[in-house]
Amino acid sequence: MNPERTVVFDPAEHPPSERQFMLSQLVVPRPIAMVSTRSPDGVNNVAPMSYYLPITGDPMLVGVTMGLRESAELKDTYTNATASGDFVINVTTEAFRDQIETVAMEAPSTVDEFDLAGWTPVPATRVSSPAIGEALARLECEVRQVVDLGTPGLPFGEVHLVIAEVVWVAYDAAVCDEQGRIDPLRLGPIGRLGLRTFLRTVDDGAYFLPRIPWSEFVENQKET
């Protein structure tokens, strides 16, 4: 980084919205969890969550950060997931690309986002929340822990880190290679960049690097 061109950002000098904006610009690309839930009143809900990460394989845990609406009310996804104890992460792929912002709208809780996006709700296998029929892959999740973080009551401040166990995984065989492994190019996930910018997985945008064991690396160094 050239000191003469360096721009600095002191979090103490900026409001919460700008701090989150900075994180969203630089912590990229991010996977998008297209989370589907159902309210206690039976209304289906879908929302894209890009503050999302895998945690561990035993148990198989993921974390999804769920904040507040701009009105400072709890998001429907969080309310539904904590009420039912479960949700479905539908992997965001090409099938969802044109409707990501549609289901990101802060619609009233009485609105079914499946209808808004034209997607098909289908029963999940292990959880009560519906899955998206058009999804090429899904993770069915049961809530295990909620960690409350940030400044309570403040949009871009209060968040709830929902830690959930993946209890069922299903994916279309079409996304697998000849060895039966999931091929990222056939899956075609879409990632989140800053603002309203997204990233598609395309052939010339992906590359492979082998992981070399340390002992082999040292031996190769000796030979050179």
Backbone bond lengths (Angstrom), bond angles and torsions (degrees), N, CA, C in turn:
res aa  C-N    CA-C-N  psi(-1)  N-CA   C-N-CA  omega(-1)  CA-C   N-CA-C  phi
1 M - - - 1.463 - - 1.534 108.52 -
2 N 1.301 115.28 126.45 1.455 120.97 -179.25 1.531 109.65 -77.69
3 P 1.355 118.13 118.89 1.476 120.67 -178.81 1.518 113.26 -55.55
4 E 1.327 117.58 -30.64 1.460 120.38 -177.97 1.529 112.71 -73.14
5 R 1.318 116.14 -18.44 1.474 119.42 -179.15 1.528 112.01 -112.55
6 T 1.328 116.95 4.93 1.462 120.34 -174.70 1.530 111.63 -71.86
7 V 1.315 115.92 128.06 1.465 122.68 174.08 1.525 107.02 -103.51
8 V 1.308 117.98 132.43 1.457 120.94 -178.69 1.529 109.66 -109.81
9 F 1.327 115.11 151.84 1.465 122.31 179.64 1.526 107.02 -134.15
10 D 1.312 116.70 110.65 1.457 122.46 178.32 1.526 107.86 -96.57
11 P 1.329 118.64 110.15 1.472 120.26 -178.02 1.521 113.50 -53.74
12 A 1.331 117.21 -31.52 1.462 120.30 -178.00 1.523 112.68 -65.70
13 E 1.322 117.19 -17.99 1.462 121.20 -177.21 1.527 113.35 -100.57
14 H 1.345 117.43 7.50 1.460 120.35 -175.67 1.523 110.78 -131.68
15 P 1.336 117.45 149.61 1.464 121.01 177.73 1.521 111.09 -72.38
16 P 1.337 117.84 164.59 1.465 121.74 -177.24 1.521 114.36 -55.27
17 S 1.339 117.47 -37.98 1.466 119.57 -178.41 1.517 110.99 -62.35
18 E 1.333 117.77 -39.42 1.464 121.01 -179.76 1.528 111.23 -73.80
19 R 1.324 116.88 -31.21 1.462 119.66 176.52 1.532 110.26 -65.55
20 Q 1.326 115.37 -45.84 1.464 117.76 178.83 1.520 110.64 -66.24
21 F 1.332 116.62 -36.84 1.457 120.57 177.50 1.527 110.21 -59.19
22 M 1.331 117.18 -41.41 1.456 120.67 179.61 1.523 110.90 -64.69
23 L 1.329 116.70 -43.86 1.464 119.66 177.12 1.528 110.80 -59.59
24 S 1.329 115.52 -42.57 1.461 119.95 -177.41 1.522 112.49 -68.08
25 Q 1.331 116.70 -24.75 1.459 120.87 178.98 1.525 112.47 -79.88
26 L 1.330 116.40 -33.03 1.457 119.82 -171.46 1.523 114.49 -107.60
27 V 1.325 118.06 -23.16 1.464 119.82 174.89 1.527 106.81 -90.44
28 V 1.328 114.80 80.23 1.465 121.88 -172.40 1.530 110.11 -142.87
29 P 1.318 118.18 157.59 1.470 125.94 -10.53 1.523 110.50 -76.31
30 R 1.314 116.21 156.13 1.459 121.08 -179.72 1.525 109.64 -116.27
31 P 1.335 117.30 140.74 1.463 118.64 174.02 1.525 109.81 -68.92
32 I 1.304 116.28 151.63 1.462 121.30 179.80 1.526 109.25 -110.60
33 A 1.318 115.58 116.79 1.462 120.68 173.74 1.520 107.80 -87.91
34 M 1.312 117.40 111.41 1.459 120.83 176.25 1.530 106.10 -86.16
35 V 1.322 115.22 95.05 1.464 121.63 -169.70 1.523 110.50 -89.11
36 S 1.321 115.00 125.73 1.462 119.81 176.27 1.525 110.02 -113.15
37 T 1.336 114.62 137.05 1.466 122.22 -179.09 1.529 108.73 -140.86
38 R 1.323 114.90 177.08 1.477 120.23 173.85 1.522 107.71 -137.23
39 S 1.321 117.12 134.63 1.459 121.47 -178.48 1.526 110.38 -74.45
40 P 1.333 117.38 163.32 1.470 120.08 175.05 1.523 112.54 -58.42
41 D 1.354 117.05 -23.12 1.466 121.19 178.66 1.525 112.46 -88.44
42 G 1.343 116.41 2.19 1.460 119.98 176.50 1.517 115.30 89.16
43 V 1.348 118.20 13.41 1.460 121.08 179.55 1.529 109.17 -91.03
44 N 1.327 115.92 126.18 1.461 120.34 178.91 1.528 110.40 -75.10
45 N 1.331 115.19 146.59 1.456 120.59 -179.15 1.521 109.38 -137.38
46 V 1.334 115.93 143.93 1.463 122.05 174.34 1.519 108.32 -135.34
47 A 1.333 117.12 136.93 1.465 120.55 177.38 1.526 109.87 -150.88
48 P 1.347 117.39 138.85 1.460 120.68 176.51 1.527 110.76 -83.72
49 M 1.323 116.19 129.02 1.458 121.98 179.75 1.524 108.83 -121.90
50 S 1.341 116.82 115.36 1.456 118.85 -177.31 1.528 113.33 -106.26
51 Y 1.328 117.78 1.33 1.459 120.50 169.58 1.530 105.50 -96.83
52 Y 1.326 114.99 83.41 1.468 121.96 -163.28 1.520 109.12 -150.26
53 L 1.347 117.37 138.18 1.463 119.30 -177.13 1.520 112.31 -153.76
54 P 1.350 116.53 151.88 1.458 120.53 169.09 1.525 108.59 -77.40
55 I 1.325 117.52 148.01 1.464 120.70 -177.20 1.522 112.37 -114.62
56 T 1.326 117.21 -55.01 1.460 119.84 -177.27 1.526 109.66 -158.88
57 G 1.338 115.50 163.04 1.454 119.86 -178.89 1.521 113.99 -96.95
58 D 1.337 118.15 -13.10 1.465 119.68 -177.66 1.524 110.52 -143.81
59 P 1.348 118.58 96.36 1.465 125.19 -2.43 1.523 110.77 -70.93
60 M 1.323 115.97 167.71 1.460 121.66 -176.30 1.532 108.64 -79.77
61 L 1.350 115.65 96.71 1.454 120.67 -172.57 1.523 112.13 -112.93
62 V 1.330 114.92 146.72 1.465 122.54 170.86 1.522 107.67 -130.76
63 G 1.322 115.37 158.54 1.459 120.18 175.94 1.512 110.51 -124.24
64 V 1.316 116.76 134.63 1.467 121.99 177.79 1.524 107.80 -128.39
65 T 1.333 116.47 123.04 1.455 121.17 178.75 1.526 109.58 -87.49
66 M 1.315 116.05 123.71 1.464 121.93 -178.83 1.519 108.73 -120.48
67 G 1.328 116.47 116.14 1.455 121.28 -177.58 1.516 112.19 -95.91
68 L 1.332 115.24 -151.91 1.459 121.91 -179.40 1.520 110.61 -107.01
69 R 1.321 115.63 160.14 1.453 120.88 168.74 1.531 108.67 -68.79
70 E 1.322 116.27 167.01 1.466 119.86 176.90 1.524 111.13 -63.00
71 S 1.342 117.00 -22.56 1.464 121.89 177.62 1.525 112.09 -81.23
72 A 1.342 116.81 1.12 1.471 124.38 -179.07 1.526 112.35 75.82
73 E 1.324 117.76 8.02 1.464 120.60 174.24 1.529 109.44 -84.87
74 L 1.322 115.82 159.55 1.458 120.49 177.12 1.523 110.18 -65.92
75 K 1.312 116.18 144.43 1.464 119.91 176.29 1.530 109.47 -69.71
76 D 1.344 115.73 146.75 1.466 120.45 -179.88 1.518 111.65 -59.39
77 T 1.320 117.17 -37.00 1.468 120.34 -179.48 1.519 110.34 -58.61
78 Y 1.340 116.38 -45.45 1.465 120.31 -179.27 1.533 110.62 -66.29
79 T 1.331 115.98 -45.29 1.465 119.89 -179.89 1.528 110.88 -59.83
80 N 1.317 116.67 -45.41 1.467 120.71 -178.80 1.529 111.78 -67.44
81 A 1.333 116.16 -44.38 1.464 119.90 -176.25 1.521 111.83 -65.12
82 T 1.321 116.89 -39.62 1.456 118.92 179.77 1.525 111.82 -74.87
83 A 1.334 116.83 -27.46 1.467 119.86 177.60 1.524 111.17 -72.74
84 S 1.324 116.84 -44.39 1.474 120.72 -177.47 1.521 112.08 -87.37
85 G 1.338 116.13 -24.79 1.460 120.40 -177.36 1.512 113.62 84.39
86 D 1.334 117.04 11.17 1.461 118.07 -179.29 1.524 111.81 -155.85
87 F 1.326 115.81 169.04 1.462 122.93 174.37 1.521 107.79 -163.68
88 V 1.323 115.78 169.83 1.464 121.61 178.10 1.523 108.66 -120.87
89 I 1.337 115.95 130.44 1.460 120.89 171.64 1.521 107.39 -96.85
90 N 1.304 116.19 111.48 1.456 122.25 175.70 1.529 107.13 -94.56
91 V 1.326 117.73 124.86 1.454 120.46 -176.96 1.527 109.47 -66.94
92 T 1.325 115.83 126.90 1.461 121.01 -177.28 1.524 109.86 -78.27
93 T 1.320 115.99 114.74 1.458 122.52 -178.52 1.525 109.82 -129.24
94 E 1.336 116.43 -169.22 1.466 121.65 -177.26 1.525 112.93 -54.55
95 A 1.317 117.18 -33.11 1.463 120.42 -178.62 1.523 112.21 -61.50
96 F 1.347 116.70 -22.39 1.461 120.90 -177.06 1.528 112.82 -103.51
97 R 1.306 118.74 -5.71 1.472 122.51 -164.13 1.525 114.82 -55.56
98 D 1.315 118.36 -37.28 1.461 120.05 -174.69 1.525 113.57 -87.41
99 Q 1.335 117.39 -7.55 1.465 119.86 -175.25 1.526 113.10 -116.76
100 I 1.332 117.19 8.74 1.469 119.22 -177.73 1.528 111.02 -59.63
101 E 1.325 116.70 -46.35 1.461 119.52 -178.87 1.532 112.12 -74.70
102 T 1.322 116.57 -23.16 1.469 119.46 176.79 1.523 110.35 -62.97
103 V 1.346 115.83 -48.22 1.468 118.69 -178.73 1.525 112.28 -81.10
104 A 1.344 116.95 -6.78 1.468 120.12 175.68 1.522 111.88 -82.11
105 M 1.334 117.74 -13.96 1.460 120.48 179.29 1.526 110.56 -60.58
106 E 1.332 116.15 145.70 1.457 120.20 178.62 1.531 108.85 -85.58
107 A 1.325 114.29 71.81 1.465 120.63 -179.60 1.526 110.16 -74.15
108 P 1.343 117.53 157.82 1.467 119.72 175.44 1.529 111.18 -57.52
109 S 1.309 116.33 154.20 1.461 120.73 -176.71 1.525 112.78 -66.64
110 T 1.321 117.40 -12.40 1.465 121.22 179.08 1.529 112.19 -85.49
111 V 1.333 116.82 -6.19 1.469 121.42 -177.21 1.527 109.92 -90.27
112 D 1.309 116.21 134.10 1.464 122.91 176.89 1.526 108.48 -91.61
113 E 1.341 116.54 110.69 1.472 119.77 -177.57 1.522 112.95 -69.37
114 F 1.317 118.35 -20.36 1.464 119.58 173.16 1.524 109.21 -59.26
115 D 1.330 115.72 -43.35 1.459 119.90 179.03 1.526 111.39 -65.84
116 L 1.334 116.60 -40.75 1.460 120.29 -179.80 1.532 111.29 -59.23
117 A 1.336 115.76 -43.21 1.459 120.13 -175.27 1.521 113.03 -88.31
118 G 1.321 117.28 -13.70 1.467 120.11 -176.56 1.516 112.63 76.76
119 W 1.340 116.24 27.48 1.460 121.09 179.58 1.525 110.27 -97.89
120 T 1.319 115.62 162.29 1.460 121.50 -174.00 1.522 111.21 -105.22
121 P 1.338 118.48 118.40 1.466 119.61 174.66 1.532 109.86 -76.24
122 V 1.322 115.87 131.80 1.465 121.07 177.46 1.523 108.09 -130.33
123 P 1.332 117.38 151.60 1.471 119.56 179.44 1.526 111.01 -64.08
124 A 1.317 115.88 138.17 1.455 120.42 171.04 1.537 108.12 -78.86
125 T 1.310 116.53 172.38 1.466 120.69 -176.48 1.521 112.64 -90.11
126 R 1.356 117.00 -41.49 1.462 120.63 -173.25 1.521 114.22 -116.65
127 V 1.329 118.43 -9.99 1.460 120.05 -177.06 1.518 110.33 -126.09
128 S 1.329 115.84 165.86 1.468 120.33 -176.00 1.522 113.04 -82.24
129 S 1.327 117.15 -23.22 1.465 119.79 -179.60 1.521 110.51 -68.48
130 P 1.329 117.69 148.87 1.460 119.95 178.65 1.525 110.82 -77.49
131 A 1.323 115.81 155.78 1.460 122.05 172.19 1.528 108.28 -104.74
132 I 1.332 115.92 168.08 1.458 120.81 177.77 1.528 108.34 -95.76
133 G 1.311 116.07 121.00 1.458 120.48 -175.65 1.506 113.96 -61.31
134 E 1.339 117.47 -29.09 1.462 121.61 -178.00 1.531 113.00 -81.12
135 A 1.328 117.76 -6.99 1.464 121.20 -178.38 1.530 110.64 -69.00
136 L 1.332 115.69 139.51 1.462 120.84 175.69 1.518 112.00 -83.58
137 A 1.324 116.70 -17.99 1.464 121.27 179.54 1.517 109.20 -155.85
138 R 1.327 116.15 148.43 1.459 119.39 178.13 1.529 110.59 -148.46
139 L 1.332 113.79 152.45 1.459 122.71 174.04 1.524 107.04 -118.14
140 E 1.312 116.82 120.49 1.460 120.61 177.03 1.523 107.85 -92.37
141 C 1.327 116.12 126.71 1.463 121.19 -167.39 1.528 112.35 -125.89
142 E 1.334 114.58 141.18 1.460 121.47 172.89 1.524 108.89 -113.90
143 V 1.325 115.92 131.30 1.464 121.12 -177.42 1.525 109.97 -66.50
144 R 1.332 116.25 130.05 1.464 121.42 179.11 1.524 112.38 -112.91
145 Q 1.314 117.45 -32.47 1.467 120.49 -177.36 1.525 109.25 -159.52
146 V 1.319 115.71 146.31 1.461 121.38 174.00 1.523 107.80 -123.17
147 V 1.326 115.45 125.81 1.456 121.06 178.24 1.526 107.89 -108.64
148 D 1.330 116.79 116.13 1.456 121.42 -179.97 1.525 109.17 -84.16
149 L 1.327 116.14 127.31 1.461 121.68 -175.80 1.524 110.59 -134.67
150 G 1.325 116.18 168.50 1.449 121.11 175.15 1.517 113.89 78.12
151 T 1.337 115.55 -170.58 1.467 122.56 -177.86 1.520 109.85 -88.18
152 P 1.338 118.75 115.15 1.467 121.31 -176.94 1.532 112.76 -56.68
153 G 1.341 114.76 136.66 1.457 121.00 174.93 1.505 115.39 80.18
154 L 1.339 117.89 -0.01 1.459 120.64 -175.13 1.527 110.92 -109.59
155 P 1.347 117.89 117.75 1.469 118.95 173.43 1.522 110.16 -56.98
156 F 1.307 117.58 140.95 1.461 125.06 -173.68 1.534 111.11 67.67
157 G 1.328 115.92 10.64 1.460 120.81 177.39 1.525 110.20 -123.49
158 E 1.326 116.14 -67.37 1.465 119.88 -180.00 1.529 111.05 -68.59
159 V 1.313 115.81 127.73 1.459 121.28 174.07 1.526 109.08 -139.91
160 H 1.318 114.75 159.47 1.460 121.40 176.76 1.523 107.28 -126.15
161 L 1.321 115.22 114.84 1.455 119.91 176.94 1.522 107.60 -84.07
162 V 1.324 115.63 107.43 1.462 121.36 -178.07 1.524 108.65 -92.48
163 I 1.306 115.57 113.68 1.462 121.61 178.44 1.526 107.54 -98.22
164 A 1.320 115.71 123.78 1.464 120.14 -174.24 1.516 110.53 -132.43
165 E 1.315 114.83 150.25 1.460 120.90 177.08 1.526 109.61 -95.20
166 V 1.311 115.43 130.08 1.461 120.39 175.50 1.526 107.89 -78.22
167 V 1.330 116.19 115.23 1.466 120.67 -176.14 1.525 112.11 -105.14
168 W 1.324 117.19 -6.38 1.467 120.23 179.36 1.526 108.54 -162.41
169 V 1.307 116.04 137.61 1.458 122.30 176.51 1.525 108.45 -126.52
170 A 1.303 117.54 135.84 1.463 121.69 176.27 1.514 108.91 -139.34
171 Y 1.331 116.76 138.32 1.464 120.03 178.06 1.520 110.12 -150.41
172 D 1.315 114.94 156.62 1.458 122.86 -177.96 1.528 109.57 -75.21
173 A 1.309 117.68 133.37 1.457 121.24 178.95 1.518 112.46 -59.90
174 A 1.325 116.71 -19.24 1.464 120.37 -179.83 1.521 112.64 -65.37
175 V 1.335 118.22 -18.40 1.463 120.38 -179.45 1.529 112.00 -89.56
176 C 1.342 117.29 2.13 1.462 120.91 -176.55 1.530 111.26 -96.43
177 D 1.334 115.28 150.81 1.459 120.08 175.20 1.531 109.49 -86.88
178 E 1.335 116.42 -172.04 1.468 120.93 -175.77 1.529 112.48 -65.95
179 Q 1.338 117.38 -21.94 1.467 121.29 178.29 1.528 112.64 -90.64
180 G 1.321 116.09 1.46 1.456 120.11 179.09 1.516 114.24 85.95
181 R 1.334 117.30 5.13 1.458 120.69 178.03 1.532 110.49 -89.13
182 I 1.338 115.40 151.64 1.463 119.19 178.45 1.528 108.99 -68.26
183 D 1.318 115.68 124.68 1.454 123.16 179.57 1.536 107.58 -95.82
184 P 1.346 118.88 116.91 1.464 119.79 -176.92 1.519 113.51 -59.26
185 L 1.330 117.64 -30.01 1.454 119.55 179.53 1.526 111.20 -73.95
186 R 1.317 116.93 -34.74 1.474 119.45 176.75 1.530 111.03 -74.68
187 L 1.322 116.74 -33.18 1.469 120.06 175.98 1.527 110.00 -69.15
188 G 1.335 116.47 -43.43 1.462 120.84 177.32 1.518 114.74 64.37
189 P 1.337 119.36 49.76 1.464 119.56 179.80 1.524 112.09 -65.93
190 I 1.319 115.50 152.19 1.458 122.74 176.74 1.519 108.32 -110.41
191 G 1.339 116.72 131.63 1.452 121.60 -179.89 1.513 111.72 -107.35
192 R 1.319 115.25 167.58 1.469 121.77 -178.96 1.520 109.64 -105.62
193 L 1.321 116.73 130.21 1.449 122.92 171.44 1.528 107.34 -107.24
194 G 1.334 118.78 -157.38 1.453 120.12 -179.08 1.516 112.05 -79.12
195 L 1.348 115.01 163.26 1.464 122.22 -179.42 1.528 111.04 50.83
196 R 1.325 117.80 -131.95 1.463 121.08 -179.61 1.528 109.52 -104.56
197 T 1.303 116.45 40.75 1.463 122.06 -177.00 1.517 109.56 -109.15
198 F 1.324 115.57 134.24 1.460 121.48 -177.99 1.522 110.00 -124.30
199 L 1.307 115.70 165.40 1.459 121.50 -175.15 1.520 109.76 -127.81
200 R 1.334 116.07 123.41 1.457 121.28 177.51 1.526 110.09 -91.93
201 T 1.320 116.49 151.77 1.456 121.66 174.94 1.520 108.44 -92.84
202 V 1.324 116.42 110.80 1.468 121.35 -177.97 1.526 109.40 -126.64
203 D 1.331 116.00 162.18 1.460 121.37 -172.88 1.524 113.36 -52.40
204 D 1.336 117.13 -49.77 1.464 119.12 -174.74 1.523 112.54 -82.87
205 G 1.325 117.15 2.40 1.460 120.15 177.68 1.515 113.50 -101.07
206 A 1.333 116.53 -6.37 1.462 120.69 -178.48 1.524 109.63 -114.30
207 Y 1.315 116.68 142.68 1.463 120.61 176.06 1.521 109.93 -142.60
208 F 1.322 115.82 160.92 1.467 122.25 -173.86 1.519 110.63 -117.53
209 L 1.331 116.32 138.00 1.457 122.21 173.56 1.528 108.55 -128.45
210 P 1.315 118.55 130.45 1.463 119.87 177.31 1.522 110.38 -72.58
211 R 1.323 117.29 149.16 1.463 121.48 173.36 1.518 107.88 -99.38
212 I 1.319 116.90 118.80 1.463 122.42 -174.54 1.531 109.50 -99.88
213 P 1.335 118.89 129.10 1.466 120.85 175.89 1.528 110.73 -59.52
214 W 1.324 117.20 146.46 1.451 121.37 -178.32 1.521 112.35 -56.01
215 S 1.335 116.33 -42.60 1.462 119.83 -179.05 1.531 111.49 -60.98
216 E 1.326 116.61 -39.34 1.463 120.37 178.05 1.526 111.01 -68.58
217 F 1.339 115.90 -37.91 1.461 119.92 177.97 1.528 110.90 -62.31
218 V 1.334 116.24 -44.95 1.472 120.34 179.99 1.511 110.63 -62.37
219 E 1.349 116.39 -41.63 1.451 120.57 -179.70 1.517 110.64 -64.17
220 N 1.320 117.25 -40.01 1.460 121.00 178.77 1.526 111.01 -65.69
221 Q 1.320 117.31 -35.45 1.445 121.16 177.74 1.517 112.10 -65.51
222 K 1.327 116.23 -36.71 1.455 120.81 178.35 1.534 110.70 -64.67
223 E 1.323 114.81 -39.07 1.463 119.52 -177.23 1.516 112.84 -71.19
224 T 1.326 116.49 -23.90 1.465 119.39 179.48 1.516 110.88 -95.55
